Amino acid sequence: MSNLLFTAISLTLVFASAATAATADDRPHVVIVVGTLHYSPELTMPVFAEELERFGFRTTVVMGEGNPEKKTENVLPGIDVLADADLAIFFMRFLKLPDDELQPILDYLTSGKPVIGLRTANHSFKYPAGHPNQPWNDGFGRRALGTPYVVHQTSETKISVVEENLDHPVMTHVTKKRWVSPGTLYLTRLEPDCLPLATGSGEGRSRTLKRAFGTVEVKPQESDVVAWAWQNEWGGKVFGTSFGHPGDFAEESFVRMLVNAVHWAVDRPLPSADQQVSTWNIERVDKKPRK
């Protein structure tokens, strides 16, 4: 089990193992799309990709230079690799992709292949009012992952597994029933047939929010689903979660859920109980001054 501390940012255009270039490689290809610096996925996603390689997957991490939320061109260089993906993992936030970078994502979704969305993925896009792609602002979260973005609370989140759904493959060998996530609770508006796998409770302030899908009354104490399984309108398997704070990767239960989700999504045998998953102590850097 690795126990690493990351304190600096390392950005690359496209991260891939040497095996990615092998033409005869028949391992499932997982493409991880990093489209934000929020919650420091530029640190967590490359190490998680290495973990998937250890479990027998081929991986590519698509990640541009600079802050993708402030760009409108060359935001996700290499995104065309989704055409070769067996599974896409999205960790994006408030992007305004040009059409030629959005289209590979839409092509992937409509192919019916599986999708995993982490933390901010349900608000991956923020096109301006009247833009032809504005419907994807809420539509990506709702249609691809099972919920649009609502709001988040301000405290850490107390996690509980949904015991009646512990037989779902994603929960295989997840032995803890409760733990604490350092990330805030994200509220959801889940599609009716989403299957809850874990819930969380967190504190915030009372407020009234007006969203495109209606008015939301937020209470100081809220509980909601933080991880779920679903099948989207294109037939793709979905694992959606508001986990993804760097501190979540220090929790074996979460990392096992995520590793399980990857196996489940591509119909591979799940790791056995004696197969350890790695954890990492990764420091969040996006809230600190950058050198």
C-alpha positions as CSV (number, residue, x, y, z in Angstrom):
1,M,0.0,0.0,0.0
2,S,1.5,3.4,-1.0
3,N,1.3,6.4,1.3
4,L,2.5,9.4,-0.7
5,L,2.4,13.1,0.0
6,F,2.0,15.5,-2.9
7,T,2.6,19.2,-2.4
8,A,3.2,20.5,-5.9
9,I,1.3,20.5,-9.2
10,S,2.5,18.5,-12.1
11,L,0.6,19.0,-15.4
12,T,1.1,17.2,-18.6
13,L,-0.8,17.3,-21.9
14,V,-1.6,13.6,-22.1
15,F,-0.5,11.1,-19.5
16,A,-0.2,7.5,-20.6
17,S,1.7,4.4,-19.8
18,A,4.2,3.1,-22.3
19,A,1.9,0.2,-22.8
20,T,-0.7,2.6,-24.3
21,A,1.3,2.7,-27.5
22,A,1.4,-1.0,-27.9
23,T,-0.8,-1.8,-30.9
24,A,-1.6,-5.4,-29.8
25,D,-2.6,-4.4,-26.2
26,D,-6.0,-5.9,-25.6
27,R,-6.4,-4.6,-22.0
28,P,-9.5,-2.4,-21.4
29,H,-8.6,1.2,-22.1
30,V,-9.7,3.7,-19.4
31,V,-9.5,7.4,-20.4
32,I,-9.5,9.8,-17.5
33,V,-10.5,13.4,-18.5
34,V,-9.2,16.1,-16.1
35,G,-10.9,19.4,-16.9
36,T,-10.4,21.4,-13.7
37,L,-7.9,22.3,-11.0
38,H,-10.7,22.4,-8.4
39,Y,-10.0,19.6,-5.8
40,S,-6.6,19.0,-7.4
41,P,-7.4,16.1,-9.7
42,E,-4.2,16.9,-11.6
43,L,-2.6,15.1,-8.6
44,T,-5.1,12.4,-7.8
45,M,-6.0,11.2,-11.3
46,P,-2.4,10.3,-12.5
47,V,-1.8,8.1,-9.4
48,F,-5.2,6.5,-9.7
49,A,-4.4,5.7,-13.3
50,E,-1.2,4.0,-12.2
51,E,-3.3,2.0,-9.7
52,L,-5.6,0.9,-12.6
53,E,-2.5,-0.2,-14.6
54,R,-1.6,-2.4,-11.6
55,F,-5.0,-4.0,-11.9
56,G,-4.5,-4.8,-15.6
57,F,-6.0,-1.8,-17.3
58,R,-4.5,0.5,-20.0
59,T,-4.9,4.2,-19.1
60,T,-4.7,7.6,-20.7
61,V,-5.1,10.8,-18.7
62,V,-6.2,13.8,-20.8
63,M,-5.1,17.0,-19.1
64,G,-4.2,20.3,-20.6
65,E,-1.8,23.0,-19.3
66,G,-3.0,25.9,-17.2
67,N,-6.5,26.4,-15.7
68,P,-9.0,24.8,-18.1
69,E,-11.9,26.7,-16.7
70,K,-10.4,29.9,-18.0
71,K,-9.8,28.7,-21.5
72,T,-11.9,28.3,-24.6
73,E,-9.4,26.8,-27.0
74,N,-7.0,23.9,-26.6
75,V,-8.7,23.0,-23.3
76,L,-8.4,19.3,-23.5
77,P,-5.7,18.4,-26.0
78,G,-5.9,14.8,-27.0
79,I,-9.6,14.4,-26.2
80,D,-10.0,12.5,-29.5
81,V,-8.6,9.4,-27.7
82,L,-12.1,8.9,-26.3
83,A,-12.8,7.1,-29.6
84,D,-10.6,4.3,-28.4
85,A,-11.9,4.2,-24.8
86,D,-13.7,1.3,-23.2
87,L,-14.5,3.5,-20.1
88,A,-14.4,7.3,-19.6
89,I,-13.9,8.8,-16.2
90,F,-14.7,12.5,-16.0
91,F,-13.4,15.0,-13.5
92,M,-14.3,18.4,-15.1
93,R,-15.9,21.6,-13.9
94,F,-17.4,24.7,-15.6
95,L,-15.8,24.2,-19.0
96,K,-16.5,26.1,-22.2
97,L,-15.1,23.6,-24.7
98,P,-15.0,24.5,-28.4
99,D,-17.2,22.3,-30.5
100,D,-14.3,20.2,-31.8
101,E,-13.4,19.2,-28.2
102,L,-17.0,18.8,-27.0
103,Q,-17.9,16.5,-29.9
104,P,-15.7,13.5,-28.9
105,I,-17.3,13.6,-25.5
106,L,-20.8,13.6,-27.0
107,D,-19.8,10.8,-29.4
108,Y,-18.5,8.8,-26.5
109,L,-21.8,9.2,-24.5
110,T,-24.1,8.4,-27.4
111,S,-22.0,5.2,-28.1
112,G,-23.5,3.7,-25.0
113,K,-20.2,3.0,-23.3
114,P,-19.8,3.3,-19.5
115,V,-19.2,6.5,-17.6
116,I,-17.8,7.4,-14.2
117,G,-18.2,10.9,-12.9
118,L,-16.3,12.3,-9.9
119,R,-17.1,15.2,-7.7
120,T,-17.6,18.2,-10.0
121,A,-18.4,16.2,-13.1
122,N,-22.1,16.9,-12.9
123,H,-21.3,20.6,-13.5
124,S,-18.7,20.0,-16.2
125,F,-19.9,22.8,-18.5
126,K,-20.7,26.5,-18.1
127,Y,-21.7,27.8,-21.5
128,P,-23.2,31.4,-21.5
129,A,-26.9,32.0,-21.9
130,G,-28.0,31.6,-25.5
131,H,-25.0,29.5,-26.5
132,P,-26.0,26.4,-28.6
133,N,-24.3,24.2,-26.0
134,Q,-25.9,25.8,-23.0
135,P,-28.3,22.8,-22.5
136,W,-25.2,20.7,-21.5
137,N,-24.6,22.9,-18.4
138,D,-27.3,20.9,-16.5
139,G,-27.8,18.2,-19.2
140,F,-24.4,16.5,-18.8
141,G,-24.9,15.9,-15.1
142,R,-28.6,14.9,-15.5
143,R,-28.4,12.9,-18.7
144,A,-24.9,11.3,-18.5
145,L,-24.4,10.9,-14.8
146,G,-27.9,11.0,-13.2
147,T,-28.1,14.4,-11.5
148,P,-27.4,18.1,-12.3
149,Y,-25.5,20.2,-9.9
150,V,-27.5,21.7,-7.1
151,V,-25.2,23.1,-4.4
152,H,-22.8,21.9,-1.7
153,Q,-22.6,22.3,2.1
154,T,-19.7,23.7,4.0
155,S,-18.6,21.0,6.5
156,E,-17.0,17.6,6.2
157,T,-19.3,14.8,5.3
158,K,-20.3,11.8,7.5
159,I,-20.6,8.8,5.1
160,S,-22.8,5.7,5.6
161,V,-23.1,2.8,3.1
162,V,-26.6,1.9,2.0
163,E,-26.8,-1.6,3.5
164,E,-29.6,-2.9,1.4
165,N,-27.5,-2.3,-1.7
166,L,-24.2,-3.8,-0.4
167,D,-24.7,-6.7,-2.9
168,H,-24.0,-4.3,-5.8
169,P,-20.7,-5.0,-7.5
170,V,-19.3,-1.6,-6.7
171,M,-19.7,-2.3,-2.9
172,T,-17.8,-5.7,-3.1
173,H,-15.4,-6.1,-0.1
174,V,-16.2,-2.6,1.2
175,T,-16.1,-3.5,4.8
176,K,-16.6,-0.1,6.5
177,K,-20.2,1.0,7.0
178,R,-19.3,4.5,8.2
179,W,-16.4,7.0,7.7
180,V,-15.8,10.7,7.3
181,S,-15.0,12.4,4.0
182,P,-13.1,15.7,4.2
183,G,-15.1,17.0,1.2
184,T,-18.4,18.9,1.5
185,L,-21.7,17.3,0.8
186,Y,-23.0,17.8,-2.7
187,L,-26.8,17.9,-2.9
188,T,-28.4,15.9,-5.8
189,R,-31.5,15.7,-7.8
190,L,-31.1,12.0,-8.9
191,E,-33.0,10.4,-11.7
192,P,-35.7,8.0,-10.3
193,D,-33.9,4.8,-11.2
194,C,-30.5,5.7,-9.8
195,L,-29.4,3.1,-7.2
196,P,-28.0,4.7,-4.0
197,L,-24.8,3.0,-2.7
198,A,-23.6,5.5,-0.1
199,T,-25.1,8.5,1.6
200,G,-23.7,11.5,3.5
201,S,-24.7,14.2,5.9
202,G,-23.2,17.6,6.2
203,E,-23.9,21.1,7.6
204,G,-24.3,24.4,5.8
205,R,-26.4,27.5,5.9
206,S,-30.1,27.8,5.2
207,R,-30.8,29.4,1.8
208,T,-33.2,29.4,-1.2
209,L,-31.7,28.6,-4.6
210,K,-33.3,29.1,-8.0
211,R,-32.0,26.6,-10.5
212,A,-33.0,25.9,-14.1
213,F,-34.9,22.9,-12.9
214,G,-36.7,24.6,-10.0
215,T,-36.4,26.2,-6.6
216,V,-34.4,24.4,-3.9
217,E,-34.7,25.1,-0.2
218,V,-31.4,24.2,1.5
219,K,-31.5,23.4,5.2
220,P,-28.6,23.9,7.7
221,Q,-28.3,20.1,8.1
222,E,-28.7,18.0,4.9
223,S,-28.4,14.3,4.0
224,D,-28.1,13.0,0.4
225,V,-26.8,10.3,-1.8
226,V,-23.0,10.6,-2.4
227,A,-22.5,7.5,-4.7
228,W,-24.9,5.7,-7.0
229,A,-25.2,3.3,-9.9
230,W,-27.3,3.9,-13.0
231,Q,-27.8,3.3,-16.7
232,N,-28.1,6.4,-18.7
233,E,-30.4,7.1,-21.7
234,W,-27.8,5.8,-24.2
235,G,-27.5,2.5,-22.3
236,G,-24.2,3.2,-20.7
237,K,-23.4,2.0,-17.2
238,V,-22.8,4.8,-14.8
239,F,-21.1,5.2,-11.5
240,G,-21.6,8.7,-10.2
241,T,-20.2,10.1,-7.0
242,S,-19.5,13.4,-5.2
243,F,-16.4,11.8,-3.7
244,G,-13.2,13.2,-5.2
245,H,-11.7,15.5,-2.6
246,P,-8.0,14.6,-2.4
247,G,-8.6,13.4,1.1
248,D,-11.0,10.7,-0.2
249,F,-8.0,8.9,-1.8
250,A,-6.6,8.2,1.7
251,E,-9.8,6.1,2.5
252,E,-9.5,2.5,1.4
253,S,-13.3,2.1,1.3
254,F,-13.7,4.8,-1.3
255,V,-10.7,3.7,-3.4
256,R,-12.0,0.2,-3.4
257,M,-15.4,1.4,-4.6
258,L,-13.8,3.3,-7.4
259,V,-11.6,0.4,-8.4
260,N,-14.6,-1.9,-8.3
261,A,-16.6,0.6,-10.4
262,V,-14.0,0.4,-13.1
263,H,-14.1,-3.4,-13.2
264,W,-17.9,-3.5,-13.1
265,A,-18.2,-0.9,-15.9
266,V,-16.2,-3.0,-18.3
267,D,-17.5,-6.4,-17.1
268,R,-14.2,-7.6,-15.6
269,P,-14.0,-9.9,-12.6
270,L,-13.9,-7.8,-9.4
271,P,-10.8,-7.7,-7.2
272,S,-10.8,-10.4,-4.5
273,A,-10.9,-9.5,-0.8
274,D,-7.2,-10.2,-0.4
275,Q,-6.2,-7.9,-3.3
276,Q,-5.2,-4.7,-1.6
277,V,-6.0,-1.3,-3.1
278,S,-3.6,1.6,-2.6
279,T,-4.3,4.8,-0.7
280,W,-2.6,8.1,-0.9
281,N,-2.2,11.1,1.4
282,I,-2.5,13.9,-1.2
283,E,-2.6,17.5,-0.1
284,R,-5.1,19.7,-1.8
285,V,-3.2,22.6,-3.5
286,D,-6.0,24.5,-5.4
287,K,-6.8,26.6,-2.2
288,K,-3.2,27.6,-1.7
289,P,-1.1,30.3,-3.3
290,R,0.7,29.0,-6.4
291,K,4.4,29.6,-6.9
